[in-house]
Amino acid sequence: MKWGLVELRDIEIFLTLAEELHFGRAAERLHVSVARVSQAIKKQERAIGAELFARNSHSVRLTRLGEQLRDDLRQLHQGLAQTLERARLAARGKTGTLRVSLFPINVQELRRYWETFRARYPQWELRLRVSGYRDPFAQLRNGEVDILVTWLPVEEPDLTVGPLLFAEPRVLAVAGDHALTRWSSVSLETVSDFQHVVIESAPGYWFGHYVPELTPKGRAIDRTANVHNLEDVFMHTVLGETVTLFPVHVTSYFPRPDIVYLPVNDMDALPYGLVWSSDAENDMIRAFARVVRDLGPLPG
């Protein structure tokens, strides 16, 4: 394989697929099409002369050669990417980049934090991205991003929880023809009669907070539908197979003619804060956390 600017992207595709072992999730994470991922892998396999992934209609796994290539390329790719990034920053008079990943989508509401950071620290670039649903903490642990904006609590021994950004009321997404649409709002007691989605691979305590196991009166809430992305959430909801709890910002970012959002009247607001890898904490992370503390959380 050649080593150039174009080929570096193909290597990134290989390494992402090696982590996700799912073409759709890899494409979503890279913001490319599934066809682009497939083409890059086939190109690399032709260049090497052997399969890197064993795949069928049910699963994708690394071959032994693929595992070896993954291990050899990880550190090399990271070094190349960092070298190119330093050159790009130097050309713009910057000395570093703070990479922030957002588990919610409400970029606009958080604009005052982005603008204040850029004004106070012009020597640093701020780069934003939207987090995938599958194991959002992995991007902190593998060095893809510096800060994750996500709901709380986060109880990971290797991660630091920073200041609170905001807290949002909750809504319930139901299909447009669902029986619950005759109500103007709902309670947890009411929605416990229906199945809820849970994102696969997320820590249990996390979704125990997001979707409680029990209602205030002790009724069990069924949380058996596992999903990997937001499109899966909407699909199950539209088909009437599940109902889905969301923070209220989705009503603005994801209005849909086939889904109705109902306020939930007996749940506390969902808090969001900054989270970062304790071992990777640096001046940029501390500076952004200081901006958030100085400005304070958004009004509820």
N, C-alpha and C positions, 0 to 999 in steps of 0.2 A: 504494500500500500504506500502511496505517496503521502508525504507530510506537508500539507499546505493549508491555507485558510479554508478551502472548501472541504477537504478531507477531515479537518478537525471536527466539523459538525457531524460527519458520519460516525466518528469515534464516539462523540457524545451520545448519539442515538444508540449505538451498541451498548454503551455502559448503562444508559437509562433502561433499556430493555432487559439487560442482565439483572437489574435490581427489581423491576416490576414483574418480569416474566408474563407480560400481558401486552399485546400490541396496542390495544385501545387505551390502556392507562398510560403507556409510554408516550403515545401520540398526544394525549391530553396534557401530560406534564411538559412536553416539549413544545406544545402549541403548533403541531404540524399534523398532517393527515396520517391515517393508518397506512395508506399507500406509500407515503414518503418513508416511514419507518421500514416497511417491508422491502422497498427498493434499496435502501441503504444496507440492510442486512444481507440481501442477496448479492449486492455488489462486493461486500467484504468477503462473503463466502466464495465467490468466484475468484477473487484475487488470491485468497489463501489456498483454495482447492479442497476445502472440506467444510462440513456443516458446523456452525457455531451454536445453533439451537436445534433441539429436537422438538418439533411441534406437530400437533394434530388438531382436530376440531375441538378438543377438550382441554388441552394444556400446552404450555410452553416451558421448556427447561433447557438449561445450558448443557451442551456436551462437555466431555472432559477437556477437549481443546478449547471450547468456549470459556470454561472456567479458568484455564491457564491464561488465555488472552485477557480476560477481565482483570485478573490479578496483576498482570504485567502492565496493562494500560492505565489503570486507575491513577497511580502516582504520576506517571508520565503526562497524562492528559491534564491533570490538575496543574502541573508545573507549566505546561505550554499555555494553558488558558490564563494563568496568572501573569505570565510574561507578556502576552498580548494585551491583557487588561492594563498592566502598568504602562506599556507604551501608549495605549490609547488615552489614558488619563494624563500622562505627561504632555501629550500633544495639546491637551485642553487646559493645561495649567492646574490640574487636580492632583491631589496626593493620595486619594483613596476613594473607595465606593462603599457606602452602606447599603446592603441589600435587605429589603424588608418584604416579607411574604404575608399576605392577608388571607386569613381563613374566611372572614366575612368579605363581602364584595363592596362594602360601602366606602369606597375610596374618596368620594366627593365630601362626605360628612367629616372626614379626618383631614381635610385639606389644610386647615390652619396649622396642624403639626408639621406637615410636609413643608409648607412655605416658611414657617419659622425656622426650621432646621436649615433649610437652604440659605436663608438670609443670614443666620448667625454663623454658619460654617461654610463659606463659599469655596473653601479649599477641598471640600469633600462632595462627591456626587451622591445623590440619593436615587436608588433604583427600586421600583415597586413591581411586584408580581402577585398573581392570584395563586393561592395554594390549592393543590389537589386535595380531595377528601381522604385518600388512602394514606394512612400513617403520616400526618402532617409534621410530626416531630422529626422524622427522618431527615428532612432537609436541613435542620439545625445540626444534627449529628454528623451528617456527611459533608458539611461545610458549604452547601449550596447557597444558604442565606445566613444572615447575621441575626435577624430579629424576626420572630413570628408574632403577628397580631392574631389572637385567638381567644375563644371563650375560656373562662375559668370555672373551677379550679384546675390547675395543672400540678400534679404531684409526681414529678420525675426527679430522682435524686441528682441527675447530672445537669438539670436545667434550672435557670434562675427566673423567677417570676418578678417582673418589674411593675411599674405603676399602672393603675387603672386608667383606661381610655374612655369608656362609656358603659352604660348598661341599658339593655333594650327590653321592652315588653315582648310578650310571646304571642304568636298567632298560630292557628291550626290550618293547614292546607288540606282541602278536601276536593274531590271531584265536583264538577259543576252540577251534577245531578244527584249528589249524595244527600241522604236523609237529613244530615245535620245543617244543610243550607237553609232550612226553615227558621233557624235561630240566628239572632244578630250577634251573639257571643256564646262561648261554650266554657265548660269547666272540665277539670281533669276527671271528675267523677263521671261525666258524660262520655268523654272520649276513651275511657278505659274499656268500653265495649268493643273497640276496634283495634286492629293490628297496626303497630307503628314500625317504621323502618329504623334500622341501626346500621351505621357505617362499619363495614368489616375492617378488622385489624386495629380499630381504635381502642384505647385502654378502657376497661370496663367501668372504672370509677367515673370516667369522663362522661360517658353516655348515661350512667346512672344519675348524673346531675342534669344532663340535657333532656333525657326522657326518663323520668323517675320510674323505679320498679313498682311503686305503690302510689295510690292516690292518697290525699289527706285522710280519708276514712279507711284506708287499709286495703282497698281493692287492687288486685294485681293488674298491671298494664302489660299487654302482650307486645314484646319487642323481638319478633322473630324474622322479619324480612331484612336480609343483609344486602347492602348496596355498595358500589364503588365510587359513584360520582353523582352529581346533581341531576343529570339526565335520567339516571335510574330512579332517583327519588321521585321525579315528576311522572315518570312512566307508571310506576306502581300506584301513585296517587290518582292519576287520571283514569286508570283502569278500575279504580274503586277497590283495589286490593288492600290499600293501607290509607291511613291518615298520617299527616306529617307535621310535627311541631317545628316552627321556624322562629328566629328573631324577626322583628317587625320590618327590618329593612328590605326583606325579600319582596314585600308588597310593591315597593318602588322599582326594584331592579329586575324582578321577574313577574310582571303582570301577564296573566295568561287567560284566554277566553274560556278554557276548559277547567280552570281551578278557581275556587273561592277561598279567600283567606278570612278566617273568623278570629276575632280577639279571644284570648284565653283569660278568663277573669279571676283565676285563683292561683296563678303562678308568679313568683318573684321575677323581676327583671333579670335577664341573663347578662352577667358582667363579662367584659372583654379587657384584656391587658396585654402588656408586652412580655414575651418570653424569649430567652436566649440561652445558648450553651454556656455554662459557667466557665469552662476551660477556654472558650474563645472570646471572652469579654475583652473589649478594647476601648480605646478613647472614643471612637465613633459611636459605639453602642451606649457608652455612658453619657455621651453628649445628647443623644436622642432621648434617652430616658430622662435627662435633666430638662429637656424641652417640654416633655409631657408633664412632668411634675410642676414646672413653672406655670404652664397654661392651665393645668387642672383638667379633670375629666369633662367631657361634653355634658351639657345639661340634659337631664332625663326628659 
